């Protein structure tokens, strides 16, 4: 098959910085047996084409607005040749552009919702449901798609509540890249880890307040925060205000190949997000054998009790309680970690690729069947 993946970004030529690792793993596996082209809408300022992970990447040079994105994508698709299926990742801009281009070129489209498409958090100006434009974009992307997928049961329930029939296809990680590490020695001191951009949706402020609560309880706990700072140092200032400077290490961005060592030395992985459509870092932690505690969104919501400890979002005391409970239960931690790792490695990047190949194949057969039906009807009319 010839498959076209349409994305907003995440495919830097380095393959290490400013990439979406799980998407890169998916593309690499699809490209082993199929011709894969990736069309990027919002990254480089000028168009360029390069090879990455076995696929051909076409950066479209940041066309602005739906009409320009549609036109640029159609031109690039026509230049690259006929495709059997298109796949838009995130409803906007990629899902809308892929849907409109697919309609124009009569190519079936798969849409993956894996962000804030189905939520609204007005206090932090997050979520496409906040505005009529956002709601309209999601509705249009879903209407134009032949199949809609989501990456977690949590997100599937949100879709169902909005009348969207979405198939559950987790975007798995490469378990071999996050092989189960030798666990660190029992604390104290304890080490917590979070891998995520520093932003208001990930809500590291709540995590810092939970850490301060744990210190007041007499627990010796340190925290590694790994991710690009989009908040201009405000979290560092908060850590100083809470007298946590010696307990928190801000690592900044780290490439994927640097993460296994960080997962391996953590006693717990902690998610503090207000919203997660899924949470790839949770899968990476699970693949590494690191127990997970976090807010009840995305995979943590899916895994509550059996594979992770889940607490309400935005509640520092509840998060501190969950962390303290798990740190204080040396028998439960490895049980949760083993169950989470088994799930993550069953639903790994290879499994994800197989699922999408099956979906693309179904759509291709449907298109061919419809074409044969039209040809048959034309032949019958010709006989009359």
C-alpha positions as a printed NumPy array, in Angstrom:
array([[  0.   ,   0.   ,   0.   ],
       [  0.916,   3.657,  -0.384],
       [  0.129,   5.507,   2.845],
       [  0.179,   9.254,   3.449],
       [  0.458,  10.494,   7.043],
       [ -0.525,  14.14 ,   7.563],
       [  0.837,  15.826,  10.703],
       [  1.354,  19.299,  12.125],
       [  4.973,  18.57 ,  13.082],
       [  7.071,  16.085,  15.024],
       [  9.318,  14.835,  12.196],
       [ 12.501,  16.854,  12.491],
       [ 15.23 ,  15.47 ,  10.17 ],
       [ 17.441,  14.749,  13.199],
       [ 15.033,  12.005,  14.302],
       [ 15.919,  12.97 ,  17.905],
       [ 14.798,  16.537,  18.622],
       [ 11.276,  17.899,  18.139],
       [  9.926,  14.522,  17.118],
       [  6.934,  12.514,  18.315],
       [  8.731,   9.239,  19.13 ],
       [  5.657,   6.991,  19.046],
       [  4.651,   8.354,  15.628],
       [  8.197,   7.901,  14.386],
       [  8.106,   4.271,  15.585],
       [  4.796,   3.731,  13.788],
       [  6.14 ,   5.171,  10.533],
       [  9.32 ,   3.105,  10.729],
       [  7.296,  -0.106,  11.082],
       [  4.816,   0.783,   8.355],
       [  7.697,   1.636,   6.01 ],
       [  9.163,  -1.858,   6.32 ],
       [  6.424,  -3.217,   4.056],
       [  4.647,  -0.21 ,   2.575],
       [  5.481,   3.06 ,   0.831],
       [  5.006,   5.768,   3.458],
       [  5.007,   9.511,   2.869],
       [  4.662,  12.053,   5.693],
       [  3.238,  15.507,   4.942],
       [  4.103,  18.16 ,   7.551],
       [  1.992,  21.332,   7.772],
       [  3.63 ,  23.448,  10.476],
       [  7.37 ,  23.133,  10.866],
       [  9.895,  24.574,   8.407],
       [  9.29 ,  28.008,   6.92 ],
       [ 10.118,  26.812,   3.404],
       [  9.154,  23.508,   1.743],
       [ 11.673,  20.682,   1.724],
       [ 11.739,  16.899,   1.271],
       [ 13.934,  14.388,   3.115],
       [ 14.074,  10.756,   4.215],
       [ 13.394,   9.705,   7.791],
       [ 12.598,   6.344,   9.423],
       [ 12.209,   4.707,   6.008],
       [  9.609,   7.248,   4.863],
       [  9.732,  10.281,   2.595],
       [  8.889,  13.443,   4.514],
       [  7.426,  16.402,   2.639],
       [  7.456,  19.601,   4.662],
       [  4.937,  21.969,   3.082],
       [  6.486,  25.197,   4.357],
       [  3.889,  26.282,   6.938],
       [  0.904,  27.191,   4.723],
       [ -1.498,  29.314,   6.763],
       [ -5.239,  28.785,   6.937],
       [ -7.426,  25.878,   5.906],
       [ -7.599,  26.794,   2.228],
       [ -3.837,  27.154,   1.783],
       [ -3.174,  23.973,   3.744],
       [ -5.683,  22.047,   1.637],
       [ -4.229,  23.395,  -1.611],
       [ -0.611,  22.745,  -0.587],
       [ -1.428,  19.231,   0.573],
       [ -3.311,  18.358,  -2.615],
       [ -0.383,  19.601,  -4.739],
       [  2.089,  17.56 ,  -2.712],
       [ -0.08 ,  14.439,  -2.81 ],
       [ -0.512,  14.661,  -6.579],
       [  3.22 ,  15.155,  -7.046],
       [  3.985,  12.099,  -4.902],
       [  1.567,   9.797,  -6.758],
       [ -1.625,   7.937,  -5.986],
       [ -2.258,   6.926,  -2.348],
       [ -4.365,   4.101,  -0.974],
       [ -5.07 ,   5.827,   2.352],
       [ -4.388,   9.08 ,   4.165],
       [ -4.024,   9.385,   7.93 ],
       [ -4.494,  12.694,   9.738],
       [ -2.963,  12.903,  13.217],
       [ -4.885,  15.36 ,  15.429],
       [ -8.134,  16.925,  14.254],
       [ -6.633,  20.281,  13.433],
       [ -4.871,  21.225,  11.323],
       [ -3.831,  17.807,  10.021],
       [ -7.184,  16.014,  10.27 ],
       [ -9.122,  18.764,   8.511],
       [ -6.489,  19.147,   5.774],
       [ -6.26 ,  15.376,   5.224],
       [-10.047,  15.053,   5.128],
       [-10.487,  17.832,   2.579],
       [ -7.63 ,  16.538,   0.405],
       [ -8.915,  12.981,   0.633],
       [-12.361,  14.099,  -0.447],
       [-10.905,  15.976,  -3.436],
       [ -8.672,  13.065,  -4.507],
       [-11.11 ,  10.277,  -3.575],
       [ -8.7  ,   8.725,  -1.092],
       [-10.09 ,   7.332,   2.203],
       [ -8.922,   9.06 ,   5.367],
       [ -8.198,   7.802,   8.887],
       [ -8.301,  10.406,  11.655],
       [ -6.609,   9.993,  15.039],
       [ -7.803,  12.194,  17.911],
       [ -4.925,  12.39 ,  20.386],
       [ -4.945,  15.846,  21.932],
       [ -7.448,  18.341,  23.341],
       [-10.071,  17.822,  20.658],
       [-12.827,  16.715,  23.056],
       [-12.26 ,  18.844,  26.161],
       [-12.472,  22.396,  27.418],
       [-10.349,  23.844,  30.216],
       [-11.28 ,  27.533,  30.027],
       [ -9.121,  28.661,  32.958],
       [ -5.992,  27.757,  31.004],
       [ -7.452,  28.421,  27.536],
       [ -7.077,  24.789,  26.484],
       [ -9.262,  22.46 ,  24.44 ],
       [-10.95 ,  22.726,  21.053],
       [-14.385,  22.559,  22.637],
       [-13.86 ,  26.048,  24.079],
       [-14.806,  27.802,  20.846],
       [-17.296,  27.265,  18.052],
       [-14.399,  27.235,  15.565],
       [-12.697,  24.437,  17.465],
       [-15.903,  22.435,  17.754],
       [-16.619,  22.954,  14.061],
       [-13.098,  21.833,  13.093],
       [-13.397,  18.595,  15.077],
       [-16.853,  17.929,  13.664],
       [-15.626,  18.51 ,  10.105],
       [-12.525,  16.339,  10.533],
       [-14.627,  13.479,  11.924],
       [-17.26 ,  13.821,   9.182],
       [-14.636,  13.689,   6.414],
       [-12.86 ,  10.655,   7.893],
       [-13.787,   7.112,   6.933],
       [-12.438,   5.907,  10.306],
       [-11.746,   7.721,  13.566],
       [ -9.321,   6.279,  16.136],
       [ -8.325,   7.26 ,  19.663],
       [ -5.429,   6.058,  21.784],
       [ -7.096,   5.371,  25.152],
       [-10.371,   4.069,  26.556],
       [-10.579,   7.399,  28.41 ],
       [-10.59 ,   9.263,  25.07 ],
       [-12.964,   6.721,  23.531],
       [-15.518,   7.488,  26.26 ],
       [-15.202,  11.229,  25.569],
       [-15.764,  10.537,  21.861],
       [-18.776,   8.333,  22.564],
       [-20.33 ,  11.075,  24.707],
       [-20.141,  13.36 ,  21.675],
       [-21.61 ,  10.868,  19.222],
       [-18.257,   9.98 ,  17.623],
       [-17.726,   6.319,  16.763],
       [-13.996,   5.916,  17.474],
       [-11.898,   2.767,  17.394],
       [ -9.448,   2.223,  20.245],
       [ -5.899,   1.971,  18.817],
       [ -3.168,   2.896,  21.319],
       [ -0.108,   4.538,  19.807],
       [  2.384,   2.049,  21.201],
       [  6.038,   2.571,  22.034],
       [  9.12 ,   0.575,  21.087],
       [  9.422,  -1.658,  24.146],
       [ 12.93 ,  -2.733,  23.119],
       [ 14.054,   0.898,  23.439],
       [ 12.671,   1.001,  26.989],
       [ 13.716,  -2.431,  28.167],
       [ 12.905,  -3.164,  31.782],
       [ 15.639,  -1.589,  33.828],
       [ 17.248,  -2.761,  37.049],
       [ 15.194,  -1.024,  39.712],
       [ 16.875,   1.481,  42.026],
       [ 17.571,   0.6  ,  45.652],
       [ 14.701,   1.165,  48.047],
       [ 14.419,   4.659,  49.482],
       [ 14.594,   6.874,  51.239],
       [ 15.665,   8.939,  49.521],
       [ 13.012,   8.457,  46.837],
       [ 13.196,   9.683,  43.253],
       [ 10.178,  10.771,  41.186],
       [ 10.175,  11.447,  37.444],
       [  8.008,  13.251,  34.936],
       [  8.762,  13.533,  31.197],
       [  6.614,  16.238,  29.591],
       [  6.804,  19.782,  28.293],
       [  6.484,  22.264,  31.122],
       [  3.073,  23.794,  30.471],
       [ -0.266,  24.491,  32.13 ],
       [ -1.969,  21.368,  30.786],
       [  0.721,  19.094,  32.266],
       [  0.22 ,  21.093,  35.488],
       [  3.637,  20.624,  37.055],
       [  2.641,  23.361,  39.532],
       [  0.334,  20.85 ,  41.216],
       [  3.179,  18.323,  41.281],
       [  5.519,  20.823,  42.961],
       [  2.879,  21.581,  45.594],
       [  2.423,  17.837,  46.157],
       [  6.188,  17.541,  46.611],
       [  6.099,  20.293,  49.226],
       [  3.296,  18.404,  50.994],
       [  5.417,  15.229,  51.012],
       [  8.336,  17.122,  52.542],
       [  6.075,  18.393,  55.319],
       [  5.205,  14.756,  56.024],
       [  8.896,  14.011,  56.497],
       [  9.417,  12.061,  53.248],
       [ 12.796,  12.502,  51.541],
       [ 11.695,  12.794,  47.908],
       [ 13.446,  14.276,  44.873],
       [ 11.944,  15.051,  41.475],
       [ 13.363,  15.013,  37.934],
       [ 11.388,  17.15 ,  35.472],
       [ 12.361,  16.423,  31.865],
       [ 10.915,  18.584,  29.112],
       [ 11.058,  21.89 ,  27.29 ],
       [ 10.093,  24.878,  29.424],
       [  7.239,  26.811,  27.774],
       [  6.458,  28.83 ,  30.92 ],
       [  9.486,  31.165,  30.981],
       [ 10.941,  29.804,  34.206],
       [  7.814,  30.271,  36.315],
       [  7.996,  26.695,  37.622],
       [ 11.555,  27.246,  38.755],
       [ 10.365,  30.341,  40.601],
       [  7.55 ,  28.334,  42.196],
       [ 10.011,  25.647,  43.286],
       [ 12.109,  28.356,  44.937],
       [  9.041,  29.854,  46.664],
       [  8.18 ,  26.391,  48.006],
       [ 11.799,  25.895,  49.149],
       [ 12.199,  22.915,  46.817],
       [ 15.267,  24.042,  44.86 ],
       [ 17.456,  21.279,  46.28 ],
       [ 14.809,  18.617,  45.608],
       [ 13.86 ,  19.411,  42.009],
       [ 16.094,  19.046,  38.95 ],
       [ 14.939,  20.728,  35.735],
       [ 16.639,  18.791,  32.938],
       [ 15.104,  20.615,  29.974],
       [ 14.525,  18.716,  26.751],
       [ 16.089,  15.247,  26.483],
       [ 16.123,  13.088,  23.322],
       [ 14.439,   9.706,  23.402],
       [ 17.685,   7.763,  23.689],
       [ 18.515,   9.616,  26.926],
       [ 15.234,   8.701,  28.628],
       [ 15.733,   5.006,  29.548],
       [ 18.403,   5.883,  32.107],
       [ 16.084,   8.428,  33.716],
       [ 13.177,   5.974,  33.88 ],
       [ 15.522,   3.353,  35.295],
       [ 16.599,   5.4  ,  38.303],
       [ 13.072,   6.577,  39.246],
       [ 11.087,   4.881,  41.993],
       [  7.839,   6.296,  40.554],
       [  6.689,   7.983,  37.386],
       [  4.234,  10.783,  38.223],
       [  1.624,  12.272,  35.876],
       [  0.084,  15.566,  36.988],
       [ -1.817,  16.522,  33.812],
       [ -5.18 ,  18.259,  33.735],
       [ -5.856,  16.358,  30.502],
       [ -4.179,  13.57 ,  28.554],
       [ -5.743,  11.99 ,  25.489],
       [ -3.457,   9.036,  26.237],
       [  0.063,   9.752,  27.538],
       [  3.026,   8.247,  25.709],
       [  5.39 ,   8.929,  28.616],
       [  3.225,   6.699,  30.791],
       [  3.758,   3.896,  28.247],
       [  7.502,   4.539,  28.25 ],
       [  7.583,   4.381,  32.05 ],
       [  5.571,   1.167,  31.996],
       [  7.865,  -0.407,  29.405],
       [ 10.8  ,   0.487,  31.686],
       [  9.158,  -1.222,  34.657],
       [  8.636,   2.064,  36.538],
       [  5.445,   2.169,  38.654],
       [  2.999,   4.948,  37.753],
       [  0.885,   7.261,  39.895],
       [ -0.994,  10.206,  38.462],
       [ -4.109,  12.104,  37.594],
       [ -7.117,  10.172,  36.323],
       [ -6.838,  11.074,  32.651],
       [ -5.522,   9.127,  29.646],
       [ -3.853,   5.797,  30.332],
       [ -3.712,   6.402,  34.091],
       [ -7.515,   6.581,  34.112],
       [ -7.654,   3.374,  32.031],
       [ -5.211,   1.601,  34.33 ],
       [ -6.58 ,   2.705,  37.715],
       [ -6.084,   0.133,  40.499],
       [ -4.73 ,  -2.695,  38.307],
       [ -1.788,  -0.976,  36.583],
       [ -1.495,   2.497,  38.152],
       [ -2.62 ,   4.662,  41.062],
       [ -5.064,   7.334,  39.866],
       [ -6.047,  10.522,  41.722],
       [ -8.2  ,  13.561,  40.842],
       [ -6.576,  16.2  ,  38.638],
       [ -5.568,  19.561,  40.089],
       [ -5.432,  18.319,  43.702],
       [ -1.936,  18.515,  45.254],
       [ -2.947,  16.745,  48.458],
       [ -4.558,  13.835,  46.582],
       [ -1.449,  13.517,  44.406],
       [  0.795,  13.571,  47.487],
       [ -1.43 ,  10.93 ,  49.105],
       [ -1.154,   8.684,  46.037],
       [  2.631,   9.044,  45.901],
       [  3.066,   8.417,  49.637],
       [  0.744,   5.41 ,  49.533],
       [  2.648,   3.759,  46.706],
       [  6.089,   4.553,  48.114],
       [  4.946,   2.962,  51.353],
       [  3.802,  -0.272,  49.717],
       [  6.86 ,  -2.213,  48.45 ],
       [  4.734,  -5.215,  47.478],
       [  2.215,  -3.283,  45.39 ],
       [  4.748,  -1.28 ,  43.385],
       [  6.232,  -4.225,  41.445],
       [  2.754,  -5.726,  40.921],
       [  1.453,  -2.538,  39.313],
       [  4.655,  -2.123,  37.3  ],
       [  4.558,  -5.686,  35.96 ],
       [  0.904,  -5.415,  34.94 ],
       [  1.488,  -2.051,  33.234],
       [  4.571,  -3.335,  31.399],
       [  2.69 ,  -6.382,  30.144],
       [ -0.039,  -4.114,  28.735],
       [  2.392,  -1.648,  27.16 ],
       [  4.427,  -4.394,  25.491],
       [  1.341,  -6.221,  24.236],
       [  0.143,  -2.953,  22.688],
       [  3.559,  -1.87 ,  21.432],
       [  4.593,  -0.087,  18.228],
       [  4.489,  -3.345,  16.23 ],
       [  0.933,  -4.032,  17.407],
       [ -0.118,  -0.469,  16.517],
       [  1.289,  -0.775,  13.009],
       [ -0.612,  -4.024,  12.475],
       [ -3.848,  -2.394,  13.6  ],
       [ -3.464,   0.522,  11.224],
       [ -2.459,  -1.7  ,   8.302],
       [ -5.676,  -3.616,   8.923],
       [ -7.702,  -0.387,   8.914],
       [ -6.003,   0.954,   5.777],
       [ -6.591,  -2.386,   4.063],
       [-10.295,  -2.376,   4.944],
       [-10.69 ,   1.114,   3.515],
       [ -8.797,   0.196,   0.344],
       [-11.076,  -2.809,  -0.199],
       [-14.132,  -0.62 ,   0.372],
       [-12.938,   1.893,  -2.22 ],
       [-12.188,  -0.844,  -4.745],
       [-15.561,  -2.431,  -4.092],
       [-17.324,   0.869,  -4.578],
       [-15.374,   1.443,  -7.787],
       [-16.31 ,  -1.992,  -9.098],
       [-19.925,  -1.301,  -8.219],
       [-19.903,   1.953, -10.153],
       [-18.228,   0.262, -13.13 ],
       [-20.83 ,  -2.512, -13.071],
       [-23.66 ,  -0.03 , -12.917],
       [-22.163,   1.872, -15.853],
       [-21.92 ,  -1.314, -17.892],
       [-25.563,  -2.157, -17.212],
       [-26.637,   1.314, -18.285],
       [-24.57 ,   0.926, -21.466],
       [-26.505,  -2.254, -22.334],
       [-29.852,  -0.521, -22.023]])
